[in-house]
Amino acid sequence: MSEIGSLTTEAVNPRTTTLDSMPIDELLRTMNAEDAGVASAVAQALAEIARAVELIVEARQRGGRLIYVGAGTSGRLGVLDAVECPPTFGTNPGEVLGIIAGGPQAFLRAVEGAEDDPTRAAADLSAIELTRDDVVVALAASGRTPYAIGALRQARSIGAATVAISCNRNAEASAHADVGIEIDTGPEVLTGSTRLKAGTAQKMVCNMLSTAAMVQAGKVYGNLMVDVKPTNAKLIDRARRIIAEATEADPATAAALLDAAGGQVKTAIVMRLAGVDAPAARRLLHDADGRVRDAIG
């Protein structure tokens, strides 16, 4: 058996060997049953995920960036998490980045052979001027993708923090990272199609990394997205509802607070809860490192 063929993610799933003859409802129940085990698999790696969050928090405190790197589905998942951070947490576009093997065009269409070139990863990281203050999170379902490993090597060579996310035990990528997160999702419903369970697991881990790091950065009050940027009608409505929920204000008052705060949800909440005007609310937030709970005392 080849080295790749020996990976759990490449193994044949004994529960789906008759997939092509299953009625649709049975096929879907089977897929659903397989997916149900993904969260449990992720739970087994919570200690490592917590260590990775700590690295990200430390990097951000140094002014560093969270940089996702991967090929194919893994790369797309990293890009997806990165691009959702600005609207969700009010981050600047450069704070969380996603790099995919083959460049931006590979997000929409596969670039053949891109994942097999570790030197390309080093060049891509150099292009964004990677520094030792950054943290690189390399995603590779197999745990052995040359592009992902090349990224980890480059990051470690300059002293940047490194995290590897894989879906096989004893992954090669883990040996090149400060933290190795290994999610054993088992054989796929469709043999070798790691866009399925492995992809779901990687998305869940990315969700945890970015959300937990942003909570630690004070971008959440309670469970509310208080750094959301109200850049369209939907987000303006959400911002008003967040203010109303946080301050028990009626809709009209919440809307007025948002306007008075110049569209800044945090400022509006502190204005209401601390009984101050917008400039005073901004000063309180500045002194509290942007944490609403600390700003209101």
PyMOL commands that set and color helices and strands:
alter all, ss='L'
color gray80, all
select helices_A, chain A and resi 4-6+8-10+14-16+19-21+24-36+38-43+46-61+72-89+104-107+114-116+118-127+146-157+172-176+197-216+233-247+251-260+265-274+278-287+292-295
alter helices_A, ss='H'
color red, helices_A
select strands_A, chain A and resi 66-70+96-100+135-139+161-166+179-182
alter strands_A, ss='S'
color yellow, strands_A
deselect
rebuild
show_as cartoon
